[in-house]
Amino acid sequence: MNDSAATLLREGLMLVGVVGGPMFAVLFILGLGVGVLQAATQINDPAVGFLPRVLATVGVAAVLGGWMVERLAAFVRFAFERMAQGG
């Protein structure tokens, strides 16, 4: 693997972490909260945990969706420019 491909791969993986990080963090914290609530109340219905996660996902996507798409589009543009230059 040449240096250019390795650089693109590294930057792409970093971008996945940066763009996906807020979504994963919110879902992780919400999942912990719902898990504690379910354990405390002994309500183990899957729907109780599903709806808050879906709403949180939609909320994070609504708030940060533009930023996420902007970052991903900039990376795709950068990757195509690097490939067009031949490395």
Secondary structure, 3 states (H helix, E strand, C coil): CCHHHHHHHHHHHHHHHHHHHHHHHHHHHHHHHHHHHHHHHCCCCHHHHHHHHHHHHHHHHHHHHHHHHHHHHHHHHHHHHHHHCCC
